[in-house]
Amino acid sequence: MSTLSKDHNLFEISEKWPMSIDFFRANGFPQFDDLDKLKTFGSSITLSQALKLKGLNEDVFLEQLTSIIEESCNGNLDDNEQALHLVGLLPCPVRIPLLEQFESFLAEKESSLKVNHELKAASTGADWIANNIHEAQHENDLPDIFISAGFETFFDKEKGFGRFREKAFYNSLNYPEVNKSFQGISLMDPEDIYSMIAVVPSIFMVNEKVLGDTPMPKTWQDLLKPEFENKLSLPVGDFDLFNGILLNIRNKYGDSAVEALGKGLMKSMHPSEMVKSERKANPPAVTIMPYFFSKMTRPNSGMKMIWPEDGSIISPIFLLANKKRQQEVQILSDFFASKEVGETLAINGLFPSTNPEVENVLPENHPFMWLGWDYIYSHNLSDEIETCLNLFNHKGQNQ
């Protein structure tokens, strides 16, 4: 647990230390009665600023609040020493069924496995996780298990898990090879550090009415042509998938390709908006979205799904397992890498599982475009993402 300081904002304190909420309420902070409003208000004001506004003594308040937090955390020291810490972002379409499976799994283990977990919806964003990682000074400050999609958080060597990867983590997958769906690409980490339990594929949804006489795009290269300028919708707000798209496009097709993709951007929409785009005024001709959302389009909507012939760009769903309590951690890791969880990901969410026993729900021809471990380990991905964003934003954003 990171140390409470005056520089933490109020919302961050309520998230990290929920036992502090009653103390704030009792000391004249009515904002803590509505935690949804607190997210907006409390994210922009530090504890120090709030105490000055209230005219409260900072040192006394901080000492009392720290004491409450420590008492709560140490009230049952043996239990807390035994409890594993699980943190992650779960894909929104499968979060509830995965949580139900997880609760059943824990109930079966009864008292043999104690787990404190924070498993939030991916739509909430990873800022709260990034802040915790940034504050970690040692691998013992990190969670025992971490699950999320994307690249940046996992490989950032200055602020992310990349600082600790050689010392703290191990590849916890117990199957020798990944699912046959991924033939032709290597998803197993050669350094034996990162575990990948599933992927988020990206596809094209083409509005044939808007496309008109323009040839149907079949590849990512097709979307880079001048005829698709200002005709694309991209998941800019879905950072994990969007960053993966930019990294792959630049790696395979070069800087000019990323600039061309930026020129193509007409709208930035959340995937849930994308599936309704044909009902909007001036809809995009092509929408790039996660494969899952393609199944939510209406029949006879005029929208056609295209699986890119040069490969669906995938954003990996990683699982990081900490070495510090490997025996207990492996039990948790085995659950999340299991056939049962893989089927929930693959069937409920259309997130293809790497478990070789799972029958993934995919078109007959489903090539993937994967960034590759050679690229990942030979580049600073945070810098690469920043370069990609600069290229993408260099030209043609009309909104």
Secondary structure, 3 states (H helix, E strand, C coil): CCCCCCCCEHHHHHHHCHHHHHHHHHCCCHHHHCHHHHHHHHCCCEHHHHHHHHCCCHHHHHHHHHHHHHHHHHCCHHHHHHCEEEEEEECHHHHHHHHHHHHHHHHHHHHHCCEEEEEEEHHHCCHHHHHHHHHCCCHHHCCCEEEEECCHHHHCCCCCHHHCHHHHEECCCCCCCCCHHHCCCCCCCCCCCCEEEEEEEEEEEEEHHHHCCCCCCCCHHHHCCHHHCCCEEECCCCHHHHHHHHHHHHHHHCHHHHHHHHHHEEEECCHHHHCCHHHCCCCCCEEEEEHHHHHHCCCCCCEEEECCCCCEEEEEEEEEEEHHHHHHHHHHHHHHCCHHHHHHHHHHCCCCECCCCCCCCCCCCCCEECCCHHHHHHCCHHHHHHHHHHHHCCCCCCC
